[in-house]
Amino acid sequence: MLVDSDVLIWFFRGHLGAVKRLNQLPKLKISAVTYMELVQGMRNKQELQALQQTIKDYQWEIILLDQTISQVAMNYVETYFHSHSLRLADALIAATAVQHGLTVLTANSKRYQMIERLNIEVFRP
């Protein structure tokens, strides 16, 4: 399961549903893009350290971008930007999931619904 940043934000806010769902996952994975989005949302170094400690404590796997993921994401942007306003970060996250055979756990399936080979699980906060 590749967890989208919106679900992780609910988790960090202490939302019981998000905590429960993430704790059910045998191995939580996030895209490097999701990690960078979370870092950009940190207000100070203490919050950044708390994020890094959580990743370490829970043993979350961060999947790095590679050439194949980049090529697939470029294709997604070319195909879906004008018709569905697909953004760069979402294209990279979707490409990561497709290339690794993972389902994306997201609270906003609308961002991904047009991508045919992508499996989505919707989280409802």
N, C-alpha and C positions, 0 to 999 in steps of 0.2 A: 504494500500500500504506500503510495506517495502522497504525503499530506500537504495540502495547500496552506498558504500563509494565513488565510482567514480562519481556518480551524485552529491553527496554532495560537492565534491571537485570542480566541475564545478560551483556549486551554490556559494561557498565561494570565488571563483575567479571572481564572478560577471557576469557570462555568462547569458545573457538575456533569452535564451531558458530554462536553468535550473531554473532560478528564476521564470519564468512564470509557468513552469510545476509544481514546488513544491508549488507555491502559489495556484494552482488549486486544490490541495489535501485537502479534508476536515479535515483529521487527518493524519499527517505524523508520521510514526513509523520507528525506526531504531533498529537493533540488538545491543546488548551490544558489540558484536564483532566489528561492524561498529564504534561505539563510541570509542572503544579502538584503532582501526586503525587510526581514525581521531586524537586522542590525540597523538599518536606516530608521527604524521606528523606535530605537532605544534613545532615551533622553539623556543618558549619561553613562559613564564607564561602569558604574555599579550595575546598572541594568544589563549592559553588555556582558559583564562577568557572570551575572545570574543566568543569562541565556546560554553562555558557553558551558557553565556548570550543569545546567539542565540537560543539554545535549550529551555531555559526558556521563552524567549520572544515569540517564535513561538509555544510553548507548544508541542514540539515533545515528543513522547512517546518512551522510551528506553525499549525494551523487553529483560528481563534477560534470561539467559540460565537456563534450568532446566534438570532434569534427562531424560525426554522424548526427548527433543531436542538433548541432548548429545548422546543418544542411536541411534536416527535416523541419526545423523551426522556420528557416527562411522560406521554405515551400508553404508552410502554414500561413505565414504573414502575406506572402504573395497571393495566396488563394483566398484568404478570409479577412484581410484588413478592410478592404473597401465594402465588402458585403456584410460583415459582422463586427467590424471595428476591433478585430483581434489585436491585442497589444503584444509587444515584444516579450515581456516577462511570462505572460500566459502561453505564448507559443513555445517558449523554451521549456516551461514546465510540462506542457502537453507532450512535446517531443521527447523529453526525458522519460515520461511514463510509458509512451509507446515503445521506445527503444529498449526499455528494460522490462516490458511486459507487466507493468504495474497499473493498478486502478488508482485514479486520483480521488482522494477524499476532499471534498470542497463544500463550502456553504453557498457557493455561487456557480451552479452548473451552467448557467446561461453563457458564461465566458468560454465554455468548452464544448457545448452541445453539438456544434456543427462538425466537429472533428470525428470522422467515421470510425477510425480504428481505436479511438480512445474510450476506455471504460471509466465510468464515473460513479462514485457513491456520493450521494448528497447528504451532508450533515445539516440537520435542522436545529439551530440553537433555541 
